[in-house]
Amino acid sequence: MKISELDRARLKKWAEQRIPAHAKAEITVGCAVRGSAAVITEERPPWDGVGEWTSRRVARLRRTDEGWQVDGADRNGRWYPCDRLPTVSSLDEALTVLDDPRHAFWG
């Protein structure tokens, strides 16, 4: 099931608000939507100030007929299903899962 334009806008706004303005030169959160999946990334500048920013996959939110499924990324950026996390019914619940420190998506 494709992600709606309204949900795309909500995801973009959520990603922009994750990092305070004073820290955006050091880290940002990105969100790329394609079809039924939204990939959440953490982006950082090069440590020496030379070159391009790096991006690390954090999570993937997939829209299914049953609701939203949250997948994690391993250290190589490959997706794995979070079997202990149930499919949730709304985008807000999926974003709440990402913010919950017990699931350790951010570190």
C-alpha contacts under 8 A as a table, 3 or more apart, distances in Angstrom:
res1	aa1	res2	aa2	distance
1	M	35	G	7.70
1	M	36	S	5.50
1	M	63	R	5.78
1	M	64	T	5.51
1	M	65	D	6.42
2	K	35	G	5.06
2	K	36	S	4.25
2	K	37	A	7.80
2	K	63	R	6.82
3	I	7	D	6.34
3	I	8	R	6.69
3	I	33	V	7.82
3	I	35	G	6.34
3	I	36	S	5.19
3	I	37	A	7.20
3	I	63	R	6.55
4	S	7	D	5.22
4	S	8	R	6.21
5	E	8	R	4.91
5	E	9	A	6.24
6	L	9	A	5.22
6	L	10	R	6.29
7	D	10	R	4.91
7	D	11	L	6.08
7	D	91	L	7.48
8	R	11	L	5.16
8	R	12	K	6.24
8	R	33	V	6.98
9	A	12	K	5.13
9	A	13	K	6.17
10	R	13	K	5.14
10	R	14	W	6.05
11	L	14	W	5.03
11	L	15	A	6.18
11	L	31	C	6.86
12	K	15	A	5.22
12	K	16	E	6.26
12	K	30	G	7.76
12	K	31	C	6.22
13	K	16	E	5.15
13	K	17	Q	6.26
14	W	17	Q	5.28
14	W	18	R	6.39
15	A	18	R	5.38
15	A	19	I	7.96
15	A	29	V	5.35
15	A	30	G	5.84
15	A	31	C	6.36
15	A	40	I	7.98
16	E	19	I	6.85
16	E	28	T	7.69
16	E	29	V	6.71
16	E	30	G	7.57
17	Q	20	P	6.96
18	R	28	T	7.83
18	R	29	V	6.70
19	I	23	A	6.51
19	I	24	K	6.40
19	I	27	I	7.38
19	I	28	T	6.26
19	I	29	V	7.16
20	P	23	A	5.60
20	P	24	K	6.65
21	A	24	K	5.46
22	H	25	A	7.37
23	A	26	E	5.49
23	A	27	I	6.37
24	K	27	I	5.19
24	K	28	T	5.61
25	A	28	T	7.78
25	A	45	P	7.70
26	E	44	R	5.98
26	E	45	P	6.32
27	I	42	E	7.10
27	I	43	E	5.65
27	I	44	R	4.76
27	I	45	P	7.16
28	T	42	E	6.00
28	T	43	E	5.18
28	T	44	R	6.68
29	V	40	I	7.08
29	V	41	T	5.65
29	V	42	E	4.71
29	V	43	E	6.03
30	G	40	I	5.71
30	G	41	T	4.92
30	G	42	E	6.25
30	G	43	E	7.02
31	C	38	A	6.45
31	C	39	V	5.54
31	C	40	I	4.63
31	C	41	T	6.23
32	A	38	A	5.56
32	A	39	V	5.24
32	A	40	I	6.76
33	V	36	S	7.58
33	V	37	A	5.85
33	V	38	A	4.26
33	V	39	V	6.38
34	R	37	A	5.56
34	R	38	A	6.37
36	S	62	R	5.70
36	S	63	R	5.18
36	S	64	T	7.46
37	A	60	R	6.57
37	A	61	L	5.59
37	A	62	R	4.41
37	A	63	R	6.29
38	A	60	R	5.58
38	A	61	L	5.13
38	A	62	R	6.49
39	V	57	R	7.16
39	V	58	V	7.64
39	V	59	A	6.02
39	V	60	R	4.51
39	V	61	L	6.53
40	I	57	R	6.25
40	I	58	V	5.56
40	I	59	A	5.23
40	I	60	R	6.07
40	I	61	L	7.93
41	T	55	S	6.26
41	T	56	R	5.43
41	T	57	R	4.52
41	T	58	V	5.18
41	T	59	A	7.15
42	E	55	S	5.69
42	E	56	R	5.23
42	E	57	R	6.51
42	E	58	V	6.59
43	E	53	W	6.48
43	E	54	T	5.57
43	E	55	S	4.39
43	E	56	R	6.37
44	R	53	W	5.34
44	R	54	T	5.41
44	R	55	S	6.57
45	P	49	G	6.82
45	P	52	E	6.65
45	P	53	W	4.17
45	P	54	T	6.29
46	P	49	G	5.15
46	P	50	V	6.10
46	P	51	G	6.26
46	P	52	E	6.41
46	P	53	W	5.60
46	P	54	T	6.90
47	W	50	V	7.74
56	R	77	G	7.13
57	R	73	A	6.09
57	R	77	G	5.77
58	V	72	G	6.40
58	V	73	A	5.77
58	V	105	F	5.93
58	V	106	W	6.68
59	A	70	V	6.89
59	A	71	D	5.62
59	A	72	G	4.66
59	A	73	A	5.89
59	A	98	L	7.81
59	A	105	F	6.88
60	R	70	V	5.84
60	R	71	D	5.05
60	R	72	G	6.43
60	R	73	A	7.84
60	R	79	W	7.76
61	L	68	W	6.46
61	L	69	Q	5.76
61	L	70	V	4.79
61	L	71	D	6.44
61	L	94	A	7.29
62	R	68	W	5.53
62	R	69	Q	5.09
62	R	70	V	6.46
62	R	71	D	7.84
63	R	67	G	5.92
63	R	68	W	4.74
63	R	69	Q	6.53
64	T	67	G	5.16
64	T	68	W	5.98
64	T	69	Q	7.17
66	E	87	T	7.07
66	E	88	V	7.99
66	E	89	S	7.18
67	G	87	T	5.98
67	G	88	V	5.53
67	G	89	S	4.53
67	G	90	S	6.57
68	W	87	T	5.44
68	W	88	V	5.16
68	W	89	S	6.05
68	W	90	S	6.55
68	W	91	L	6.73
68	W	94	A	6.45
69	Q	86	P	7.32
69	Q	87	T	4.85
69	Q	88	V	6.66
69	Q	94	A	7.49
70	V	81	P	7.16
70	V	82	C	6.53
70	V	85	L	7.40
70	V	87	T	7.36
70	V	94	A	6.74
70	V	97	V	7.99
71	D	79	W	6.31
71	D	80	Y	5.74
71	D	81	P	4.70
71	D	82	C	5.38
72	G	79	W	5.69
72	G	80	Y	5.48
72	G	81	P	6.40
72	G	82	C	6.38
72	G	105	F	6.92
73	A	76	N	7.51
73	A	77	G	5.13
73	A	78	R	5.29
73	A	79	W	4.58
73	A	80	Y	6.12
74	D	77	G	5.24
74	D	78	R	5.49
74	D	79	W	6.48
74	D	80	Y	7.17
75	R	78	R	7.51
82	C	85	L	5.48
83	D	86	P	7.15
88	V	91	L	7.86
88	V	93	E	6.18
88	V	94	A	6.30
89	S	93	E	7.07
90	S	93	E	5.33
90	S	94	A	6.54
91	L	94	A	5.01
91	L	95	L	6.24
92	D	95	L	5.19
92	D	96	T	6.18
93	E	96	T	4.95
93	E	97	V	6.34
94	A	97	V	5.13
94	A	98	L	6.68
95	L	98	L	5.09
95	L	99	D	6.48
96	T	99	D	5.08
96	T	100	D	6.27
97	V	100	D	5.25
97	V	103	H	7.35
98	L	101	P	7.90
98	L	103	H	7.24
98	L	105	F	6.36
100	D	103	H	5.96
100	D	104	A	7.47
101	P	104	A	5.31
101	P	105	F	7.66
104	A	107	G	5.74
